[in-house]
């Protein structure tokens, strides 16, 4: 599967989700002229609503399609091995390549609002809420019945950025939650007996997971604000 085929499949998966109803920023694609790596970055912004004020939230999705993956997907696996290792390489076994997709959920206060730093108990309650409801919807490792890795995944812990006022006051500026999912990519074979699984199902599932996790992430912010029991300063 080459880069354009993956992009087409990716966009098809997202068209099936309700994310199309959100404010989507145009994807940014770039090529590093030194490494020839391709990077893809897109964001979705949650509509403003009173329940999550003063937070505005979004999710950023990105990946890097490196030059080696481009070279490998531009021809068959046998030809790639021959070019890399010589004629003997065509008899070598290979593992499917995989692509890491990075996901960042974030929420930040508007510049005109200041949210006092939550009490420790309020922060702990919010962390527990995120870990109980949001994290289970995020990517994780997936294995076949034979124990072969089908995809790789990682989930992080919620993080916060704080700022200080002129008198030493502490304010919560933003929060974020990071994760990534690895998607196996099918190899192209000369041998018709060798066929790799298409990632279409995984991409559709990933799109649905991100959608669900994003909704739960925004809902969790309501708890963070309510538990603070503090007035928002403008």
Secondary structure, DSSP 4 states (H G I P E B T S, - for coil): --HHHHHHHHHHHHHTSGGGGSEEEEEEEEE-TTT--EEEEEEEEPPP-GGGTTEEEEEEEEEEE-HHHHHHHTS-HHHHHHHHH-GGGGGS--PPPEEEEEEEEEEEE-TT-BEEPPPHHHHHHHHHHIIIIIGGGS---EE-TTS-EEEEEEE---EEEEEE-TTS-EEEEEEEEEEEEEEE-PPP-SSTT--PPPTHHHHHHHHHHHHHHHHHHHHHHHHHHHHH--PPB-
